[in-house]
Amino acid sequence: MPAGATSQPGEPPEFADAIRERSVLLGLSYRLLGSLADAEDAVQETYSRWYRLSDHERRSISHPRAWLIKTASRIGLDMLDSARARREHYVGEWLPEPLPAVGRWSSQGAAGEMDPADRVALDDSVSMALLIVLESMTPAERVAFVLHDVFRYTFGEIADVVGRTPAACRQLAWSARRRIGEQQRTPVRPAQHAAAVQAFKAAWQRGDLAALIDVLDPEATAITDGGGLVSASLEPLHGAEAIATFLLGVRDRQPDLIIGEELVNGEPGLAATDGEDRTLAVLALAATDDGRIARVWAVRNPQKLEMWGPSRRPGRDAAPGP
């Protein structure tokens, strides 16, 4: 089914029922795969399988939503296995594709076409911090966690997706939650997070090394994802001074850099653009309870920034470059 497809007059009601679930399927697939491009492929394949059913088979499905979610989950599970193999050959660090604020970008630029970001509900389950932890899980753990803890599926239903017993699926979800618990930091109030991001932006924009070091946690870590297509650090950066020096080096090499505050996966973050309004990097940030930045995830791979492209962005909050 083409992206953005709508039901046509005279189509059987089960067609319309299935199409209405597109936003749910995209949200599920993004959480499973960490990539909107892969999520769109998974949803496309889900609908292809739906349309390949005979009329009798479709009419016999009493709950199209359940069938579609189960099918998308199985497809996502298969894609996770192949994605792991691809990422072994990825150049540098791999990060999930960042999501922009709902309704501010159009992935295709066509009037009236729904932005994929509008179809992925932005809650804690798509925060960059959680997506990073999900990447450390086995495919089965990830599917079990997303289906149970986010979509509230029973372990019996999940067992039918991953091909294991309900008890085994319960264990998978428990293992996934344990991984998340080990990585979780003390929760930070949204206003405190936003203030830390603003201080980080101001220091970086001024080129103030001392201020940038001060706003970074001494044990901070930064990961940059260039995918081998643009310059990026191939290894994680550790420590406030190393990160601050690296960021100021970026600013020195790109004197027309403009740093704007943006929502990234539903949380305050930054987007760096050049003088021609091309997005060069999107940064997701995690703050500590004392108002410092502890994690920096900088996506530079242009293939992951297509939704952040040349500005169709009203009211963009970006101060002029220094």
Secondary structure, 3 states (H helix, E strand, C coil): CCCCCCCCCCCCHHHHHHHCCHHHHHHHHHHHHCCHHHHHHHHHHHHHHHHHCCHHHHHCCCCHHHHHHHHHHHHHHHHHHHHHHHHCCCCCCCCCCCCCCCCCCCCCCCCCCCCHHHHCCCCHHHCHHHHHHHHCCCHHHHHHHHHHHHCCCCHHHHHHHHCCCHHHHHHHHHHHHHHHHHHCCCCCCHHHHHHHHHHHHHHHHHCCHHHHHHHEEEEEEEEEECCCCCCCCCCCEECHHHHHHHHHHHHHHCCCCEEEEEEECCEEEEEEECCCCCEEEEEEEEECCCCCEEEEEEECCHHHCHHHCCCCCCCCEECCCC
